[in-house]
Amino acid sequence: MENQDSSVIRVFVVRHGQTAWNIEKILQGHQDIALNETGHSQARLLGSRFKDIDFDMWISSDLKRCIQTTQGIEAAVGADKVPGQFVKSPAFRERFMGDVEGMKIGEAKAKYGDGFRNRGEKKEDMIARIYKRWLECLAMCAQEGYRNVLLCTHGGVIRNFVNYLYHEQGYQLGPGMTAADLRVPYNTSVTVLDIKRADICAGTIERFGCTEHLGEQKEVGDKDLR
């Protein structure tokens, strides 16, 4: 799993652990919601999976649910395994959803229709802020010779941004993958992106939404998005 190829920057993209609002199907957006006990456990399990990887850099959304997920990973791998380069950035926050934040998905859809997610930040604006910071971080990785990077962010970010990389930036899909696989990933799932050091705008989506550390492959069902 660890990348040993000096021509590649491997980014392990992690969705934060579960929160109470995930269970209740409440739109979180920029609301700073903590992990629940299941979320803390998921993070520690993921840390056990990562204990043999020598990360060069950690990146995280600055919201609590992501920071706590990285803390759970740290608890499992040990503080000495946390790289000195640790970037916490609002650029990797979930999409801001305006006045539907704090509402249950079903209630927001009933009140505002299918476009309820568009009442705050435009999707293209979210993608733009993420991609700008993404390229800045990759440029640093290329300059420093980093090979393995952890990025902890949010489900909507992962789905929308990885689809953008595939459909708009020409990222390739790994063996056996299809575009239909690029859905909202499960809590603490791991998505693996390999980026060419010589061209940080080019890469491959090697895996998407893997949850082996939870004992089985878990998916977010359509019912969880309604």
Secondary structure, DSSP 8 states (H G I E B T S, - for coil): -----TTEEEEEEEE---BHHHHHTB--TT----B-HHHHHHHHHHHHHHTT---SEEEEESSHHHHHHHHHHHHHH-GGGS-S-EEEEGGGS----GGGTTSBHHHHHHHH-TTGGGSSS-HHHHHHHHHHHHHHHHHHHHHHT--EEEEEE-HHHHHHHHHHHHHTT--EE-TT--GGG-S---TT-EEEEEEETTEEEEEEEEEEEE-GGGTS-----GGGG-
